Amino acid sequence: MTSTTPQQQRPQRIAFLPGDGVGRDVGAEAVKVLEATAERFSLDLELEHFPWSADHYLETGVTLPDGAVEDFQERFAAIFVGAFGDPRVPDMKHAADILLGLRFRLDLFINQRPVRLWNESLCPLRDKKARDVDFVVFRENTEGAYVGSGGNFKVGTPHEIATQEEIHTRLGVERIVRAAFDFAVAHGRREVCMTDKSNAQRFVGDLWQRTFVEVARDYPQIETRHLYVDALAMLLVREPESFDVIVANNMFGDIITDLGAALQGGMGVAASANLHPGRVSMFEPVHGSAPPLAGTGRANPIGAVQSIAMMLDYLGHRGASDAIEAAIVESLTAGAMTPDLGGSATTSEVGDRLARTVSATPVDGPAALQCEETP
Ligand SMILES: NC(=O)c1ccc[n+]([C@@H]2O[C@H](COP(=O)([O-])OP(=O)(O)OC[C@H]3O[C@@H](n4cnc5c(N)ncnc54)[C@H](O)[C@@H]3O)[C@@H](O)[C@H]2O)c1
């Protein structure tokens, strides 16, 4: 007997969680481009909207409802997230429950963040060509400093103590390292660089070092490099062209991908995928909810739209994904940019242009994207 995964089922169902702030603004453009792409490439997709956000939490007290994780596992091929974060929820409870909750409970152990210079005018470094900034970071996504282990004592006194523990497991380290090598092989990349701080964090460093060396033996065609994360930060600025694939723990991956975002033009253009190969996976722009930008028409939708391209690639629609990337390049080349990139276009003007360009991509096919609201 054979069973099909949600990725193999038709229609492929996509859960859409725009969240808070600019997450809604860029999410609307992401849907616009997704609909245009589905129509152009005859993709059998079904989009379901979920209202979970700060507003929803403040109204109902609910963050991630009971049964949501199981529902996503059973019925959905992918999840698209805008951003979470609202000053009215200072402890970020809803964001932690929804975003970290989904990453951890769906065991989305790969956080894949491509850093690609779509247009060389966007690079803050002198004399860098588009081909000089083209690497992919594999950030471990379920362990490390983000497991919330630790505590405090005598808070507010001169003797206050705080501890924050990192958890790294052999299984967790091995699977993210292997994912980086598998990606390098599948995409014709030359090298995998592992970064850590093993000169200061000896025990964790030892686990990462040994695992990296052992896994690398299975990929003799891929070159390897190790860099302490401080040295890596310096080299990413001095010679980004020397990087291909980088694998890092949860916190270092988080930090170096913001640096990567700056190299490609800023937070507005950075995209990411939270993956567990073969299972429902989640796609989101790297940026947060940027409250001052929300509703102003100044948010850049490219990071969100590129996340849609990554999602379609994951769902097996490579041609559709390529068409979106080509539309991003066309838009930037034409100077259709939001203010963060030095342009004067609005969020929806960029989204409209991307959708129009994808619609004009030379392929045939009828519409198949349906949208429905989930209360
Ligand atoms: N994945 C997520 O949902 C996520 C990630 C980071 C931060 N946050 C949350 O978002 C809120 C704001 O955090 P922050 O200000 O540190 O980070 P942020 O990413 O929201 O903003 C950082 C900078 O990038 C700019 N920026 C962000 N998105 C942009 C876009 N689409 N176009 C143009 N410029 C953009 C902002 O204006 C700001 O200058 C906080 O509540 C934070 O916890 C959420």
The ligand as an SDF file (V2000), in Angstrom:
LIG
                    3D

 44 48  0  0  0  0  0  0  0  0999 V2000
   10.3270   36.2810   11.8490 N   0  0  0  0  0  0  0  0  0  0  0  0
    9.6920   37.2460   12.5080 C   0  0  0  0  0  0  0  0  0  0  0  0
    8.4730   37.3050   12.5400 O   0  0  0  0  0  0  0  0  0  0  0  0
   10.5120   38.3060   13.2050 C   0  0  0  0  0  0  0  0  0  0  0  0
   11.8760   38.4630   12.9130 C   0  0  0  0  0  0  0  0  0  0  0  0
   12.5610   39.5330   13.5050 C   0  0  0  0  0  0  0  0  0  0  0  0
   11.8920   40.3920   14.3670 C   0  0  0  0  0  0  0  0  0  0  0  0
   10.5830   40.1720   14.6410 N   0  0  0  0  0  0  0  0  0  0  0  0
    9.7910   41.1070   15.4790 C   0  0  0  0  0  0  0  0  0  0  0  0
    9.4550   42.2400   14.6590 O   0  0  0  0  0  0  0  0  0  0  0  0
    9.3560   43.4140   15.4760 C   0  0  0  0  0  0  0  0  0  0  0  0
   10.3040   44.4890   14.9240 C   0  0  0  0  0  0  0  0  0  0  0  0
   11.6510   44.0210   15.0970 O   0  0  0  0  0  0  0  0  0  0  0  0
   12.9360   44.7130   14.4990 P   0  0  0  0  0  0  0  0  0  0  0  0
   12.6260   46.1620   14.2720 O   0  0  0  0  0  0  0  0  0  0  0  0
   14.0750   44.3420   15.3430 O   0  0  0  0  0  0  0  0  0  0  0  0
   13.1830   43.9660   13.0990 O   0  0  0  0  0  0  0  0  0  0  0  0
   12.5300   44.2190   11.6770 P   0  0  0  0  0  0  0  0  0  0  0  0
   13.0480   43.1660   10.7860 O   0  0  0  0  0  0  0  0  0  0  0  0
   11.0550   44.3450   11.7830 O   0  0  0  0  0  0  0  0  0  0  0  0
   13.1320   45.6350   11.2300 O   0  0  0  0  0  0  0  0  0  0  0  0
   14.5540   45.8090   11.1150 C   0  0  0  0  0  0  0  0  0  0  0  0
   14.8370   46.8970   10.0860 C   0  0  0  0  0  0  0  0  0  0  0  0
   14.5110   46.4240    8.7870 O   0  0  0  0  0  0  0  0  0  0  0  0
   13.5370   47.2400    8.1840 C   0  0  0  0  0  0  0  0  0  0  0  0
   12.5910   46.3770    7.4850 N   0  0  0  0  0  0  0  0  0  0  0  0
   12.0170   45.2490    7.9510 C   0  0  0  0  0  0  0  0  0  0  0  0
   11.2050   44.7270    7.0300 N   0  0  0  0  0  0  0  0  0  0  0  0
   11.2650   45.5370    5.9560 C   0  0  0  0  0  0  0  0  0  0  0  0
   10.6460   45.5210    4.6900 C   0  0  0  0  0  0  0  0  0  0  0  0
    9.7940   44.5580    4.2960 N   0  0  0  0  0  0  0  0  0  0  0  0
   10.9420   46.5240    3.8340 N   0  0  0  0  0  0  0  0  0  0  0  0
   11.7910   47.4970    4.1600 C   0  0  0  0  0  0  0  0  0  0  0  0
   12.4160   47.5550    5.3410 N   0  0  0  0  0  0  0  0  0  0  0  0
   12.1480   46.5840    6.2280 C   0  0  0  0  0  0  0  0  0  0  0  0
   12.8740   47.9930    9.3320 C   0  0  0  0  0  0  0  0  0  0  0  0
   12.3120   49.2190    8.9010 O   0  0  0  0  0  0  0  0  0  0  0  0
   14.0160   48.1610   10.2950 C   0  0  0  0  0  0  0  0  0  0  0  0
   14.8170   49.2490    9.9140 O   0  0  0  0  0  0  0  0  0  0  0  0
    9.7260   42.9700   16.8960 C   0  0  0  0  0  0  0  0  0  0  0  0
    8.5200   42.7010   17.5850 O   0  0  0  0  0  0  0  0  0  0  0  0
   10.5230   41.6990   16.6680 C   0  0  0  0  0  0  0  0  0  0  0  0
   10.4940   40.8350   17.7630 O   0  0  0  0  0  0  0  0  0  0  0  0
    9.8750   39.1680   14.0640 C   0  0  0  0  0  0  0  0  0  0  0  0
  1  2  1  0
  2  3  2  0
  2  4  1  0
  4  5  1  0
  4 44  2  0
  5  6  2  0
  6  7  1  0
  7  8  2  0
  8  9  1  0
  8 44  1  0
  9 10  1  0
  9 42  1  0
 10 11  1  0
 11 12  1  0
 11 40  1  0
 12 13  1  0
 13 14  1  0
 14 15  2  0
 14 16  1  0
 14 17  1  0
 17 18  1  0
 18 19  2  0
 18 20  1  0
 18 21  1  0
 21 22  1  0
 22 23  1  0
 23 24  1  0
 23 38  1  0
 24 25  1  0
 25 26  1  0
 25 36  1  0
 26 27  1  0
 26 35  1  0
 27 28  2  0
 28 29  1  0
 29 30  1  0
 29 35  2  0
 30 31  1  0
 30 32  2  0
 32 33  1  0
 33 34  2  0
 34 35  1  0
 36 37  1  0
 36 38  1  0
 38 39  1  0
 40 41  1  0
 40 42  1  0
 42 43  1  0
M  CHG  2   8   1  16  -1
M  END
$$$$
